[in-house]
Amino acid sequence: MPTITFKVSAEEARNIRARARAAKARSVSEYLRKVALDEKPPPRRRRVLVKDPLTGLLVDATPGPAVSDDQIRAALAEFP
């Protein structure tokens, strides 16, 4: 991925970082891309935590793509 760099004063850097925080951007890079390219970032998925009835521990139940047993076995096959 190409990198673009540019110089700013200390005051400008503080201002850019403050604006990125105010925009709730994950990073200054994300904020600058959004501003420069006039793009909206993808919506963040809200995590869903539920209490497991057996253990009582919080479990991530966020909806997402299902993982098959074969995919789990393939991932664990390379695990030392």
C-alpha positions as CSV (number, residue, x, y, z in Angstrom):
1,M,0.0,0.0,0.0
2,P,1.5,3.4,-0.9
3,T,2.2,5.9,1.8
4,I,1.7,9.6,1.7
5,T,3.5,11.8,4.2
6,F,3.5,15.5,4.7
7,K,4.8,18.0,7.3
8,V,2.7,20.1,9.6
9,S,3.5,22.4,12.5
10,A,3.1,21.2,16.1
11,E,-0.1,23.2,16.4
12,E,-1.5,21.8,13.2
13,A,-0.7,18.3,14.4
14,R,-2.6,18.9,17.7
15,N,-5.5,20.3,15.7
16,I,-5.7,17.3,13.3
17,R,-5.4,14.8,16.2
18,A,-8.2,16.7,18.2
19,R,-10.4,16.7,15.1
20,A,-9.8,13.0,14.6
21,R,-10.8,12.2,18.2
22,A,-13.9,14.4,17.9
23,A,-14.9,12.5,14.7
24,K,-14.4,9.3,16.7
25,A,-12.0,8.0,14.0
26,R,-9.9,4.9,14.8
27,S,-6.8,6.7,13.7
28,V,-5.5,10.0,12.3
29,S,-4.9,8.2,9.0
30,E,-8.6,7.1,8.9
31,Y,-9.7,10.6,9.6
32,L,-7.5,12.2,6.9
33,R,-8.6,9.6,4.3
34,K,-12.3,10.3,5.2
35,V,-11.8,14.1,4.9
36,A,-9.6,14.0,1.8
37,L,-11.7,11.4,-0.1
38,D,-15.0,12.6,1.3
39,E,-15.9,9.0,2.3
40,K,-17.9,7.7,5.2
41,P,-16.2,5.0,7.1
42,P,-18.1,1.6,7.3
43,P,-20.5,1.4,10.2
44,R,-19.0,-0.2,13.3
45,R,-20.7,-3.3,14.5
46,R,-21.9,-3.2,18.1
47,R,-20.6,-6.1,20.1
48,V,-23.2,-8.3,21.8
49,L,-22.2,-10.0,25.0
50,V,-24.4,-12.6,26.6
51,K,-24.0,-14.6,29.8
52,D,-23.4,-18.3,29.1
53,P,-26.0,-20.3,31.0
54,L,-23.6,-23.1,31.9
55,T,-20.5,-21.1,32.9
56,G,-21.9,-17.7,33.8
57,L,-19.1,-16.1,31.7
58,L,-19.8,-13.4,29.2
59,V,-19.6,-14.7,25.6
60,D,-19.3,-12.6,22.4
61,A,-22.5,-13.3,20.5
62,T,-22.0,-10.6,17.9
63,P,-23.7,-11.7,14.6
64,G,-21.2,-12.5,11.9
65,P,-20.2,-15.1,9.4
66,A,-20.5,-18.6,10.6
67,V,-17.4,-20.7,11.0
68,S,-17.6,-24.4,10.0
69,D,-16.0,-27.3,11.8
70,D,-13.8,-27.9,8.8
71,Q,-12.5,-24.3,9.0
72,I,-11.7,-24.7,12.7
73,R,-9.9,-27.9,12.1
74,A,-7.9,-26.4,9.2
75,A,-6.9,-23.4,11.4
76,L,-5.9,-25.7,14.3
77,A,-4.0,-28.1,12.1
78,E,-1.2,-25.5,11.8
79,F,-1.2,-24.7,15.5
80,P,1.9,-26.0,17.2
